[in-house]
Amino acid sequence: MSHWSVGRYSVSYAAMPTARPAAPAPADPPAAARWAAEGHRLRLAGDVPGADLAYAREMRATVSAPDLARAADALIASRPADADAILRAAVADRPADVQALWMAGDVASRAGRNGEAEALLRRCLELAPGFTSARYAYALVLNWLERIPAVLAEADRLLSDDPANPLYLHLRAASLARLGEDAASAEAYAAVLAAHPDSALTWMAYGHALKTLGRQAEAVAAYRRALALEPALGEAWWSLANLKTARFDDADVAAMEAGLGAARPDDDRLQLHFALGKALEDSGRYEAAFGQYAQGNAIQRARLAYDPAETTGQMRRTKALLSKGFFAARVGQGCPAGDPIFIVGLPRSGSTLVEQILASHSAVEGTQELPYIPMLAARLGGPARRESEGAYPDVLAALSPKEARELGEEYLARAQAHRKTGRPLFVDKLPNNWAHVGLIQTILPNARIVDARRHPLGCCFSAYKQHFAAGQGFSYDLTSLGRYYADYVALMAHFDAVLPGRVHRVIYERLVADPEGQTRALLAACGLPFEDACLRFYENDRAVRTASSEQVRRPIFTDAAEHWRNFEPWLDPLKAALGPVLDAYPGAPSM
């Protein structure tokens, strides 16, 4: 008898039938179809809670088994723990019940247990390949797991049965964008809009794709079309502001203020505050602009669980573990490939400019901010590791040479999906990887590492007035920003001491003052010959996804470096948190 265990779900295959059942017929087909369509409509409109409720009602109309009906009722009544308990028992009792597997996978995903959800839904589809609702749920889980090539494959399969479904078309377009297939993504969004021109969120997503491609005028038009459909759509206003080169008129300011006066979700309100702050800053009304930035940051900060003490603690544990002796004992281990160039630091530090310079070299491809190093770090520190090995980064000490090599190879395999040109080197510019330099050195010892650094007040305040899509929880509070910057400087100084010369540092103000000299030094550190094209980086028409996408399509300019001075009267909490790091810049305080 074989046994299958997935998280909390445990299944015996003793009596598992070998024949594959067809997709289950709903108990109430018209109601199931109606609720599935409503769920798709709400998800396409961005109403995820509403969509989840509609999908729960679809489940209720689909199932006939009494226990599955009770589980669906529990979901509808916002009792997911009860539904989870019922479904665990159902899957254990009936391991070939595809409806139970579907529902169990959906509930596990709602709880954030996407590893369990993936296994449950995969088994469901092995038994019933034509179960469309389960396939769509599976595609979403793969998306959360960052398995984007697989998401695209599932989207294509869904579209083969329902080629005009706007949600499946949207899923395909978003997957193409995340894989760096930006032109194809823009075409896919245009196809959605041709059939469904009244979707504000799709116009906004289309604008994002156009912005990435450098088609700024068309991006602005797409964002404006989204706002014509939904005038208080905060993300569309912020997307216009985030172009950095767009300017708002008095009518725009009035429209944003009207949006803030209405009852809007927090997502809209906080992005309206950030966009309005940008409009007021551009008009020289700095105190009012700071007030808007502060309100937007306050909303987002209240929604996040960021604790600066955790970052400081991880930094200190990393310094304590990763000594000269640690690395000396591991010479020759890890994956020997030297393909990646990691650009680390803080967001808004000039890292996109450094990437654009490198990506203008004939041997280097720019990809994007890849999530794979933090993903590997999270997995190493997760419950799958033996408790005796401790938390990350302490688990690095327990990695065998084989594990270190395999982790490096896994990173390269995941990054491969983003490499399109065949160039031998590629850039991963996720700034947060500064916290994982030790992991990078352990699993990819021949990778290049570049630290992009900017004046702490300029860098931190630029981050404070930036609403990030995800991953920068420290940036919504001036004190947290200062502590984060100080922790980053301390850890990079440690690596300078234990791995001398391993990290090449680019100081933003020096790069702006002496582009050629700093570019030559950067290329030499990466083992690359100088090429004139790197000084004409603004002629490179590659896709750029970060907040600096429009700025790096122009020659280097110096005016942005001192913008923070307009807000200096309100930056005392930031200065206090930075402490001696502020005076030591561009160096580091004595350790």
N, C-alpha and C positions, 0 to 999 in steps of 0.2 A: 504493500500500500504506500503510495507517495503522498507527500504532505507539502502544502503550499502555505507559506506564512508571509503576510504583508502587513507590517505594522501591527495594528490591533486585530487585523482580520486573519483568521487561521482556518484553512480549508483542507479537508481530507479528500483525496481523489479515489477512494476505494470503489465507489459506485458511479464514477463519472462516466456518462455516456460518451461514446466515440463519435456519433453522428453530430453534425453541426446543425442546430436549429436555425430556422430562418428568423429574420427580424420579427419581434413579437407584434401581433396585431393589437392595437389599443382596445381597451374595454369600451371606450366612447370615442371613436375615431374623429367625429367632427369637433368635439371639445378639445381633444388632444392637439389637433392641427391648429385650432384657433388660439390656444394658449401658447403653443410653440411659436406661432407667427407673432403674437403679442410680445413674447420674450425677445425675439429677434428685433422687433421694432424698438423696444425700450433699450436694448443693449446698443443698437446703432445710434440711438439718441443720447447715449451716455448715462442712462439711468440704470446702473448695475443692480441696486437693491430691488427696484421695480422689476427688472428682468428676472432676477433670482426668484422672486415670488411667482411670476408668470410661469417659469420653468417648473416650480414646485406644483403648480396647478396642472401643468401638462402631465407631470408624473401621476398626479391623482386621477386624471382622466385616462391614463394609459394602463395602469395596473388593475388587477382584479384580486390578487392574493390578499387576504385580510391583513397580514402583517405589513405588507408593502403599502397598503392603503393607510394603515395607521402611521407609518413612517412619513408618508406624504402629508398627512394631516398635521403631524408634528412640525414639519418644515413650514407649512402654511401658517401655523400658529407661532412661528419664531421660536421653536423648541428644538434646535439642531442637535443638542446632546441626546434628547430622547430618540430622535430619528436615527442617530448614529448607533445607539445601543440596539434598536430593533433590527437595523440592517446588518450589524455584525452577526447577530444570531441567525438572520436569514441566509447570509452568505455561507456561514458555517454549516447550516442544515441543508442548503440546496446550492452546492457550488457551481452548478451549471445553469442556474436561473439568471438569464441575461438581464432581466429587469432589476433583480436585486443587485447584480454587479454594477449596472449603470447607476442606480441610485446611490449605492455605497461609494462609488467613485466620485460622484458629484458632491456628496456630503463631505467626503474627505478633502476634496479640493476647496470647498467653502471654508473649511477649518484650517487651510494652509498646509495640509499634509499631502503635498502634490506627488511625492514619491509613492505613497500608498495609492493615491488616485490613479496614477499612471498605470500601475500594475493591475488594478481592478478593471479599469476601462480597456486596457489592452487585452485582458482575458475575455472580457465581454465581446470585443470585436473579433477575437479569434473564433468564438462560438457563433456570432451573428454578424458577419461582415457588413450586412446591409442595414444595420441599426443606425439610422442617420443621427438621431438625437445623441446617442452615445458617441458617435464619431466626432460630432461638433464639440461635445464636452471633452473628449480626448485631445482634440486640437488645442483647446484653451489650456489644458494642463501642460501639454508640451510647450506651449508659449511661456507659461510661468517657469518651466524648467530650462528655459533658454535653448531649447532644441529646435532652432528656427528652421533649418532645412526640412526637418520632419513636419513642422507646422505647415510649411508650404506644400509639401506632398499631400497632407490631409486636406488642405484647402482645395487643391486641384481635384482630389477625389470627390469631395463634396460637390464641387461645381460640375463634375462630370454627370451627376444625377440631377442637378438643379442649377443650370448655367446662369440664370438671371437672379439668383438669390443675392440681395444686396449685402447681407451680412457676410456671406462666404466670399463675395468679391472684395469686401473691405478687409477681411482676414488675409486674403491673398496679397492685397496691396500693402498692408502693414508688414507682412512677412518679407516681401521683396525689399521694402525700405530697410528693415533691420539687417538684411543680408548685403546691403550696399548696392542693390540693383535699383538705383534711384530713378533712372529714366523709365524702367519698366513699372516701377511703383507709381510714378506720376501718371503713366498711361492707364494703369489699372484704376486709380482713383477717378480719372476722367471718365472711364467707362461706367463706374458706379454713378457718377453725377449725370451722365447722359440719360440714364434711366430713372434716376431719383434726384432731380435738381433741387429739391427743397430740404436737403439734409445739411443743416448748418455745420455739424461736426465733420461731415465728409468734406465740405468745402475747406474747413480748417485743416484737416489732414492733408488735403491736396495742396494747400498753401505751404505746409511744412515741407512736402516733397519738392515743391518748386523752389523754395528758399534754399534747400540743400543743394539743388542743381545750379544755384546762382541766378535763377530767373526771377529777379527781385520784383520787377514791375508786375509780373503775373502773380507772384505770391501775394503782393499787397492787394491786388484785385480779388484774389480768392478769399483773403481774410475779410475784406470789405463786403464780399458777397455773404459770408457767414454772418457778419454783423447786421446786414440788411434783413436776414432771416431771423436773427436772435440778437437784438440790439444790446443786451446786457451780458453777452457771452464773454466772461472774463478772460478766458484763454485766448480768444481772438484778439482782444485789445492788447493783452500782454504780448502776443506773438508779433503784433505790429511794433510795439515798443522794443521788443527784443531784436528786431532787425538792426537796432542801434543807429541806423542812418535815416529812419523814417521820422517825420515830424508831425505833431498833432496841432490842429487849429482850435479855435475857441469852441466850435461846434462839437468837436471830438471831446474836449474837456467837459462840456456841458452834458454830453451823452454818458460819459463815464460817471460823472457825479450823480446823474439820474439813476444809473444802474446801481450805485451804492445806496441810493435812497429807497430802492425797492427791496422786497424780501427775496434775497438770493442765497443760494447755497454758499458755504464757506469757500469752496473752490473758486467760484466766480468772484466773491468779494475780495479775497486776498489778491487775486490776479488783477482786479480792477485797481486796487490800492497801488500795486507795483507799477502798473501802466500809468496811472495818474501821477505818481511820483516822478516817472521819467518825463512826462509832459511838463510838469512844473519845474523840474530841474532844467530842462531845455530853455525855459523862458526866464531863468535866473531867479526863480522864487525858491531859494534853497531851504529856508526854514519850513515852508509849507511842504516842499518835496520830501524833506526828512520825515515830517509827520506822517505822510502817506506811506513811505517805506516802513516806518516803525509799526504802523497799523497792520500792514500786510504781513510783516515778519511775526507780529504777535499772534495773528490767527494761525499761521502755519506752525509756529513753535508750540502752541497749545495742542496741536494734532500729533506731534511727534514725541517719541520717548527717548530722545537723545540725551545721554548723560556724559558730560565732558570728563568725569572721573574715570569712566571706562576706557576712554581713549588714552588718558594719562597712564592708567594702570597697564594697558597693553604695551605702551611705549616703554615703560620701565621694565616690564618682564622681557621684552625683546632685547633691550640693552643688556640685561643681566645674563640672558642665555647666549646671545650671538656674539661671542668673543672671537679674538684672533684664533685661539685654539680650536674653537668650534669649526670655523671654516677651514683651518689648516688640516684638520682631521678628515675633511670631506673633499679634498682636492681629487679631481678625476671622477667624481660622482655626478649624478644628474644627467640630463639629456644634453649631449654636446652641441646641438644645433645652435647657431648664432643668428638665426633669422630675426628675432624680435629686437626692436628698439623701444624701450619703455620710456615714456616721458612722464615724470612724476612731479608732484608739488601740490599746490592748491589750485582750485579753479580760479579763473580770472588772473592768472599769473603770467600770461603770455605764452602758455603752452600750445595754443592753436597756431600762433605765429611760428613757433619752433617746429611744429609738425609740418606746417605748410612749406617752410624752407627745406626740410628734409625730404618731403614728398615731391619736391621739384627736382630732386636728383634722379638720374636715370636708373639707379640701383635700388631705389626705395619706394615703397608703396604706402600711402597713408590709408589706414582703415577707419577706425573710429575708437571711441572709448569702450573697449571690450570688457565685458563683465567677468571674464573667466578666472583671473587671479583671485579676486575676492570670493568667487564661488568655490574655488578649490580650498581657500583658507577656511571658509565657513564649514565646508564638509570635513576638513581635518579636525576642526574643533567641535564637531557635532557629536551626537550620541552614538554614531556608528563606531567611533574610536573607543578603545578600551579605557575604562575610567582611570586606570593607573597611569595612563599616559598624560593626564592633565588636559588643560585647555590650550587653545592656540594663544601664543606661538610655541608653548612648551612642547607640543606634540612633534615639532620639527626634530627634536633630539632623538625621537624614537623611530624616525623614518629609516628604513633600510635603503641601501644603494639601489635596489631594484624598485622600491616604491618611489624614490626620488626621480629616477629616470622615467618611470611610467607617468608620474604627474607632469613632468615636462613634456612628454610625448602627447599626453591628453590635452594639455594647453594648446600645443601646436595643431593638433587635429581639430579642435574646436575653432581655433582662429582661421583655419584653412578656408572655411566657408566665406570669410570676408576678404580673401585675397583673390583679386581678379586679373592682375596684370602679368603674373609670372616673374616679377622682379624678385631678386634674391632676399631683400630685407623688407620688413614691414614695421610700421609704427603702431603701437598701442598706447594711446595717450590718456588712459584713465588716470586722473591726477591722484586719486586716493591710493594708488599702488605704492606711494611712499611708505605706507605702513607695512608693506609686504616685500620690501627690498630683500629681507633675509630669506623669505620663501623663494623669490626669484633667483637669488644667488644659489640656493640649495638645489633647485630643480632645473634651472637654465643658466648654468654658470658662465656661459659665453654670450649671453644676451647683453646688448648695450643698455645702459641706464643713464638717462639725462634728467637732471633736476632743474626745472624751470622755476625761477624765484623772482619775486617782485617785492618792492618796498612793502612792509607789512601793513601800513595804513592804506596805501593805494590798493593793495591786493584784497585786504579784508573788507574794506568798505565797498569795493566793487562787487564782492560776493554778497554783501549784506543787501544791496539793492537789486540783486538778481534772484528771481524765482526759478529754482532748478526743477527739472522734471522729476528727479528722484536722486537719492543717494548722498545728499549733502545736508544732513540734519543739523550739523554744527553751525550752519551759515545764517540761521535766523535769530541770532542773539549776539550782540557785540562782545559780551564777555566770553561766550563759548567760542566765538571766532578767534579771539585773542589767545585763548588757551590752546586751541587746536593748532594755530600757527606756531606757537611756542613749542608744542610737543613735536610737531613736524621738524622744526629746526634742530631740536635736541636729538632726535633719532638720526637725522641725516648727518649731524656732526659725529655721532657715534660711528656710523658707517665710514665716514671719512677717516676715522682713527683706526678702525679694525680692518678696513679694506682700502688702504690708501690708493687714490687714483681710480678706484672702481667706478665712481659716479662722476660724470661730467656736469658741472653746474653752469647754467646760462642765467646771468643776471639781466633782467628785462631792461633796466635803464641803460646798461652797457650795450646791449644789443641795439637799442634804439639810437644810441649815440654813435656807434661804430658797427654798422651792419656787416660790412665786409670782413673786418677783423674777427668779429665774433662768429660769423658764419664759417670762416675758414677753420677756426678752432673747434667748432662743433663737428664739422665734417671729419676733421682729423681724429677727433675722439671716437668717432664711429668707424674709423678705418676706411674712410671714403676720400677719393680725390676731389679737389675743388671743381665745381662746375658753375659757370656764369648763371645758369638758369635758376640756381638757388637764390641769387640776388634779385631775380625777377619773379619771385614766388607769386606775386599778384597776377601774373599772366596765366597761372596754372588754373585750369577750369575744373579741377576735381571737385567732387562733392564734399562739402564741409557741413557738419551737423551741429557744431557747438554755438554758443552765444556770440562768438567772434566771427561767424561765417562771412559776414559782409565786410568786416574790417580787414580781414586777410586777403581780400580781393582788391585792396588798394595798397599803394606803397606805404612804407613805415611812416607813421606820423607820431609826433611827440606830445600833442596837447592832452591826451588822455592820462598821461602819467601823473599829472598834478590835480586831477579833478577832485580828489578827496579833500583838498584844502578848502573848497567851498563849504564843506560840512564839518570842519575841524571843531567848531564850538560844541558839537554834540558827540564827539568821539572819545570823551574821557574814559568811559568804561572799557573801550577797546584798548586804549593806551595802558590802563592799569593792568589789564589781563596779559598784555604782551610783556610787560616788565622789562628786564634787561635786553630782551631780544630786539626791542625797538632801537635802542642806542647802538647795539652791536652790528646792525645791518650795514653791509651785506654779509658780514661774517656772522659768527655765532658766539654767544657768551661763553666764557671759560667753563668747562665742565667740572 
